Amino acid sequence: MRSISAAGRRFFEGHAYNLGVITLAIALGGIGLAYAIDGAVRHIADQSTPTDGRMFARTIADRTLTIPSAWFRTEDVASGDFSRQVDLSVMLPLGAEGSPVRVDVSLMPRSAVRPSSGLLDGVYLHMFQPQQVSGPPGLIGKPLRNMDGYSGETVWYDALSAEPFVAKCMVPVAEGAPAQCLRAVYLQTGIAAVYSFDQSLLWAWRDFDAEMSEKLRTIGAL
């Protein structure tokens, strides 16, 4: 049997090394695939916003909304006028130096949601741990006790307002992912809105409702 030359061995060894690197890259990429797909889909939707002028009607709690197609979080935007829940995604200029940041919004009847301000006194207050978490100026951060499924969650609220800003933030489900916050409010039109956003947006909490109101007003939700 003919022996393999030194050059040949180096070729095969290098080829095997490259295959190993490729395999490792594929494995690592698979770990974050669920997160990457969501981000890519939203990026494509954002890119289509300037040219997609289609509008769709949705009726929630006897209120008819007219919504741009690019706002919908799913592709099934033309399935009926009456809805129990409409899932949207909007961009608010609340990032660094006014850069746009995505906020997910779910609109539904009030009967389906309890507002975060009501949960503050009725639920969260009785589950606060003694310590306080430092964070955005004007907000108090109180971690919740590890019970009833609230492990690793923190409630942020404005203690000086009669109708306080309240948001509950959860630890990331994956290492390196941003913490996510939930905030539920009642709108004047009889619709409830549930917001989901990165915890970094808490630093712009004073402007959050005003910016969101402008968005919701354009579709008739306010």
N, C-alpha and C positions, 0 to 999 in steps of 0.2 A: 504494500500500500504506500502510495506516495505521501511523504510528510508535507505538512503545511508550512510554508515559509513564514519567517518572522513578520513580514509585511502582511501576509494573509491573516496571521493571528491578530495583529493589531486592528485589521479591518473588521474581523468578526467580533473582537472584544469591544471595539468602538460602536459597532452596530448594536450589540447586545445592550451596551450602556444607554444608547439613545432610546432603545425600546423601553428600557426600564424607566427612564425619565418620562417618556410619553405616558406609560402606564400609571406612574405616580401622579402626573398632572391630571389625567382623566379621573383618577380616584378622588383627588382633592377637589376637583371641579364638581364632582357629583354631590359632595357634601353640601355645597351652597346652591345647588341647582334650583331648589324650591324658591329661594329668595331671588335668585337672578332672573328667573322667568317672570316673576311678578314685576320686577323693576323694568325689565325690557319691554313688557307689554304696555306698561304705563308710559314709558318713554315714547313708544310709537304713537300712543294715543295723544300725548302732548304735542308731538310733531304735527299731527293731523289737525289740530285745533284751528289754525288760521284759515284752512281751506275747506273744512267740513262745516257747511252752513245748515245742515239738517236740524230740525227741531221736532221734538216729540212731546205729546200731551200725556200727562199722568194726573189722575184724580186721587187724592188722599184726603180723608176726613172732609168730604164735600168741597174740597179746594182743588181746582184744576191748575196744574203747573205746566209751564212750557219750558222744556229743558233741552239744551244743545246736546247733540248725540255724543260729542267728545267728553261730556261729563260722566256718562254712564260707566260703571266699573265692569260691566259685562257686555258682551256683544249682543245679547238678546234685548235690544232696545225697542223693538216694535211689537211686543207681545201684549196687546190689550191696553186700554186707557185706564181702567181702574186697578189700583194697586194697594196692597196691604203694606208694602215696604218698597222704597226706591233707594238703591245704593249708588251713590255718586262719588266723584273725586274731583276736588277743586284745588286751585293753586292760590295761596295767599302770600302777599309780599311781606312776610314776617321773618325771613331769614336774615343773615348777616348783610348789612347795608341794603336792606329792602329786597333781597333776592327771594324769588318765589319758592314756597315750600308746600308740598302736597298735604292736604287734609282729606281724609275719607269721611263722607257724610251719609248717614242712613236716615231717611225721612219715613215717618210712620204715624199712625193715629196716636193721640195722647194716651189712650187706654192701654197701649202696649208698652209704655215706658214710665218709669219713675224718675223724675229729674234728679240730677246730682245734688242740687241744693237741698232737696227733701231728704235724700239719703244721708246727708251730712249730719243732721240732727237725729234722724230716725234710726240710723244703722251705724254709720262710721264712728260717731262720737263715743259710742259704747265699746268700741273695739280698738281704740287708740292705745298704743304703747306709751309709756311715760316719756321717752326721749323725743326730741324734736330734730328734724333733719334740716340742715342749712341748704338754701337754694335761692331762687329768684327773689329779689326784694319785693316786699309786700305780700308774699305768700308764706303761709305756715305749712310745713311738711311734717306729717305725722304718720309713721309706719303703723300698719295694722297688725294685730296679734295673729299668730299662726293658727287660725281656726276657721272653720266654715269655708275653706277654699281660698282664703285671702293671704296665703303665704307669700312673702316677698313683695307685697303691695304697699304703696304709700299714697296717702290722700293729701293733696295740696289745695289750700283754700284761702280766700281773702276773709279775714275775721272782722273787718271793719265795715263791710257792706251789708245792707239789708237784703239784697239779692246777690249773694256772694258768687264769685267765680270758684268753681269746685271741679277738680279733675282727679281721677284715680289712675295711678301709673303702676305698671307691672314690670317686673324684672324681665330682661330679654329671654326668649326661649332658646336662643342659640348664642354661643359665644361670639362677641364682636358686633352683634345686632343692636340697634338702638332700643332703649326702653320705650314702650308704647303707652299712651294715656287715653283714657276714655272720659268723655264729658257729655252728659245728656241735659237738654234744656227743652222747655216748652216755648213754642213760638206763638205770637199773638193770633195767628190764623187758625189755631186749633190743631196744629201739627207739632209733633215732637221730633227733635233732631238729636242724633247721637253722633258725636265727633270722635274720630280716632286719629291720633297724630303722634309724632315723635316728641319725646320728653323735652328736647331742646326748645320747642316752641313755648314752653312755660315762661321763658324769659321775656316773651312778648305778650304775656297774658292780658295786659291792660288794653291792647289793641285787637285782641283776638275776636271778641264779639262784634266790634264795629266793622272789621274787615269781612267777617263771615256774613254779617247782615247785608252788606252790599251785594255779595254774591247771591244770597237767597232772595233778595228783593228783585233781582233781574229775572227770576223764574216764577215769581208770584207766590213764593212761600212766606213772604212778609208783606 
